Amino acid sequence: MNLYMFPEGERFKGEGITSFQSGASKIAKANKLTIIPICISGQNEKVFEAAPYKEKMSIDVHIGEPVESQTLEEEYKEFYKSIEAK
């Protein structure tokens, strides 16, 4: 089963990432889940504003290495920093 969660609680429209909410972390830790961090960047806000998509737009999807739930927030922030550095 695949489950998608936004650890910040919702889609963040600003730059960077905000503090994680406890819900996603609690679920992951309670079930000893391994997390695959994913970051969507690029023109994603324009994509949402342009619905129903009259023109083509592109976004970048970055998929990280598996992360243990105990270190989720710290490792996700490192993953995000590595994307910004590119």
NUSELUM-248774 format. One line per 4 residues: number of its first residue (from 1); for each residue x, y, z of C-alpha. Coordinates in steps of 0.25 Angstrom, whole numbers, always signed. Layout:
BEGIN
NUM = X:Y:Z | ...;
***
This chain:
BEGIN
1 = +0:+0:+0 | +5:+14:-3 | +1:+26:+5 | +4:+40:+2;
5 = +5:+51:+13 | +9:+65:+14 | +18:+66:+27 | +16:+81:+27;
9 = +1:+79:+28 | -3:+85:+15 | +3:+89:+2 | +13:+101:+5;
13 = +12:+112:-5 | +25:+120:+0 | +39:+117:-2 | +46:+106:+6;
17 = +39:+97:+15 | +32:+100:+29 | +32:+92:+42 | +26:+78:+41;
21 = +13:+75:+47 | +13:+63:+57 | +2:+55:+50 | +11:+49:+39;
25 = +22:+46:+48 | +14:+39:+58 | +7:+30:+48 | +21:+27:+42;
29 = +28:+24:+56 | +16:+16:+61 | +16:+7:+49 | +32:+7:+47;
33 = +30:+12:+33 | +41:+15:+24 | +39:+28:+16 | +42:+32:+2;
37 = +44:+47:+2 | +38:+54:-10 | +40:+69:-14 | +32:+76:-25;
41 = +38:+89:-30 | +38:+98:-42 | +25:+104:-47 | +16:+96:-38;
45 = +9:+109:-33 | +6:+113:-47 | +1:+99:-50 | -9:+100:-39;
49 = -13:+114:-43 | -15:+111:-58 | -25:+99:-56 | -31:+94:-64;
53 = -18:+95:-71 | -19:+102:-84 | -4:+102:-87 | +7:+92:-84;
57 = +15:+94:-72 | +26:+86:-66 | +30:+83:-51 | +42:+76:-45;
61 = +40:+63:-37 | +51:+59:-28 | +51:+46:-21 | +61:+43:-10;
65 = +67:+31:-3 | +58:+24:+7 | +58:+30:+21 | +55:+24:+35;
69 = +43:+30:+42 | +51:+33:+54 | +60:+43:+47 | +49:+48:+37;
73 = +49:+63:+39 | +64:+64:+39 | +67:+55:+27 | +56:+62:+19;
77 = +62:+75:+22 | +76:+70:+17 | +69:+64:+5 | +63:+78:+2;
81 = +76:+85:+4 | +83:+76:-6 | +72:+80:-17 | +74:+95:-14;
85 = +89:+93:-16 | +87:+88:-30;
***
